[in-house]
Amino acid sequence: MTAPLPLQERTAIVTGASSGIGRAIAQQLGEAGAHVFLAGRTASSMEESKKTIEEAGGQASVVVADVRDVAQVRGLVDSAVSDTGRLDIMVNNAGLSYPASIIDGDPEQWRCMLETNVLALLVGCQAAVKAMRACGAEGQIVNISSVAAQRSNSGVYGSTKHAVNSISSTLRDELEEDTIRVTNVMPGAIATNFARNFDQEFVDTIVKMAGMDVEVKKGERLPPEVLDTLATKMNQLLGDPNDIAKAVLYAVTQPIHVNIADIVVRPPRSMTLPH
Ligand SMILES: NC(=O)c1ccc[n+]([C@@H]2O[C@H](COP(=O)([O-])OP(=O)(O)OC[C@H]3O[C@@H](n4cnc5c(N)ncnc54)[C@H](OP(=O)(O)O)[C@@H]3O)[C@@H](O)[C@H]2O)c1
């Protein structure tokens, strides 16, 4: 007889599951037995991950959603609960950076970072707590912050991640009497599509570091083979998204009286990304 998987009969939501860290988390939670709701804007890559999870014997659903819209975040939680009757794990991962100085930055890009990295995460936390309480879950909320929150001068992006750290600590206090734990994860530089909005020069350097002759325009996703090559060849400087996913899996599989509060996962050498 095979042992049950650690997350069998649990329901998990991962925002920003169409790329990078969120995609790796969704796949690992699915392979550990959870029914995973993958949420993001790009359906095709989430459908591919759903197939990978199902081939490994798991269950997955794809929800195309823009987390900047409060109603869509609430709707995402409602659809997971109405399909499976419960919510056990909420990973608030969707996020992005538009590096620029405060003096020259574009307020619309600041709005986008604040709405995606902070507002959507707050709404996700609130909706998840309500759903977890309603079904009596031993719940786990995971917020993806950044090592940028460990520096005081990490720009507007960094300030959104300082906010994430503060939100995670505050929510953890609010939930002391509940069976819901809060984990705050601070990744270092990881090989994902995170650099897509960085300057063209930075994007070109990244592609060159992978030793590949492909043209990637600012705003576009990097080809998967470039990301895989970077995570392997440059592993002293750039982490693999699966390493973050392993840390998340560790946190959400602890008994409910154990709260893995903060986790920093980074490659051995530090690289300060533009902010
Ligand atoms: N990579 C790093 O070096 C690093 C370091 C520290 C922290 N982080 C954090 O890790 C998290 C994941 O980033 P990543 O590195 O995996 O970058 P990524 O590969 O660019 O993935 C970002 C994900 O967020 C989604 N997203 C962005 N805006 C959204 C919106 N309005 N609605 C729905 N989904 C949205 C993207 O979806 P679409 O592609 O479908 O738009 C994508 O799935 C972010 O919170 C980031 O701040 C990353």
PDBQT file of the ligand as one rigid body, heavy atoms in Angstrom, charges set to zero:
ROOT
HETATM    1  N1  LIG A 301      12.972  36.428  -9.340  1.00  0.00    +0.000 N 
HETATM    2  C1  LIG A 301      13.514  37.079  -8.342  1.00  0.00    +0.000 C 
HETATM    3  O1  LIG A 301      14.729  37.373  -8.381  1.00  0.00    +0.000 OA
HETATM    4  C2  LIG A 301      12.695  37.459  -7.129  1.00  0.00    +0.000 A 
HETATM    5  C3  LIG A 301      13.385  37.801  -5.962  1.00  0.00    +0.000 A 
HETATM    6  C4  LIG A 301      12.642  38.138  -4.819  1.00  0.00    +0.000 A 
HETATM    7  C5  LIG A 301      11.265  38.112  -4.850  1.00  0.00    +0.000 A 
HETATM    8  N2  LIG A 301      10.610  37.783  -6.011  1.00  0.00    +0.000 N 
HETATM    9  C6  LIG A 301       9.134  37.775  -5.978  1.00  0.00    +0.000 C 
HETATM   10  O2  LIG A 301       8.659  36.515  -6.414  1.00  0.00    +0.000 OA
HETATM   11  C7  LIG A 301       7.333  36.670  -6.920  1.00  0.00    +0.000 C 
HETATM   12  C8  LIG A 301       7.236  35.927  -8.257  1.00  0.00    +0.000 C 
HETATM   13  O3  LIG A 301       8.084  36.559  -9.212  1.00  0.00    +0.000 OA
HETATM   14  P1  LIG A 301       8.935  35.715 -10.261  1.00  0.00    +0.000 P 
HETATM   15  O4  LIG A 301      10.350  35.960  -9.973  1.00  0.00    +0.000 OA
HETATM   16  O5  LIG A 301       8.456  34.336 -10.353  1.00  0.00    +0.000 OA
HETATM   17  O6  LIG A 301       8.600  36.554 -11.597  1.00  0.00    +0.000 OA
HETATM   18  P2  LIG A 301       7.822  36.137 -12.940  1.00  0.00    +0.000 P 
HETATM   19  O7  LIG A 301       8.459  34.952 -13.536  1.00  0.00    +0.000 OA
HETATM   20  O8  LIG A 301       7.746  37.385 -13.723  1.00  0.00    +0.000 OA
HETATM   21  O9  LIG A 301       6.359  35.728 -12.415  1.00  0.00    +0.000 OA
HETATM   22  C9  LIG A 301       5.470  36.704 -11.899  1.00  0.00    +0.000 C 
HETATM   23  C10 LIG A 301       4.083  36.105 -11.862  1.00  0.00    +0.000 C 
HETATM   24  O10 LIG A 301       3.165  37.099 -11.347  1.00  0.00    +0.000 OA
HETATM   25  C11 LIG A 301       2.081  37.181 -12.242  1.00  0.00    +0.000 C 
HETATM   26  N3  LIG A 301       1.422  38.486 -12.231  1.00  0.00    +0.000 N 
HETATM   27  C12 LIG A 301       1.979  39.709 -12.332  1.00  0.00    +0.000 A 
HETATM   28  N4  LIG A 301       1.031  40.648 -12.313  1.00  0.00    +0.000 NA
HETATM   29  C13 LIG A 301      -0.159  39.991 -12.213  1.00  0.00    +0.000 A 
HETATM   30  C14 LIG A 301      -1.498  40.394 -12.167  1.00  0.00    +0.000 A 
HETATM   31  N5  LIG A 301      -1.850  41.693 -12.202  1.00  0.00    +0.000 N 
HETATM   32  N6  LIG A 301      -2.468  39.458 -12.073  1.00  0.00    +0.000 NA
HETATM   33  C15 LIG A 301      -2.144  38.156 -12.041  1.00  0.00    +0.000 A 
HETATM   34  N7  LIG A 301      -0.892  37.695 -12.069  1.00  0.00    +0.000 NA
HETATM   35  C16 LIG A 301       0.093  38.616 -12.167  1.00  0.00    +0.000 A 
HETATM   36  C17 LIG A 301       2.672  36.870 -13.606  1.00  0.00    +0.000 C 
HETATM   37  O11 LIG A 301       1.614  36.480 -14.485  1.00  0.00    +0.000 OA
HETATM   38  P3  LIG A 301       1.664  36.737 -16.062  1.00  0.00    +0.000 P 
HETATM   39  O12 LIG A 301       3.061  36.402 -16.522  1.00  0.00    +0.000 OA
HETATM   40  O13 LIG A 301       0.649  35.762 -16.569  1.00  0.00    +0.000 OA
HETATM   41  O14 LIG A 301       1.310  38.150 -16.264  1.00  0.00    +0.000 OA
HETATM   42  C18 LIG A 301       3.583  35.713 -13.242  1.00  0.00    +0.000 C 
HETATM   43  O15 LIG A 301       2.862  34.513 -13.136  1.00  0.00    +0.000 OA
HETATM   44  C19 LIG A 301       7.073  38.162  -7.011  1.00  0.00    +0.000 C 
HETATM   45  O16 LIG A 301       6.276  38.562  -5.908  1.00  0.00    +0.000 OA
HETATM   46  C20 LIG A 301       8.471  38.769  -6.899  1.00  0.00    +0.000 C 
HETATM   47  O17 LIG A 301       8.437  40.071  -6.350  1.00  0.00    +0.000 OA
HETATM   48  C21 LIG A 301      11.304  37.443  -7.145  1.00  0.00    +0.000 A 
ENDROOT
TORSDOF 0
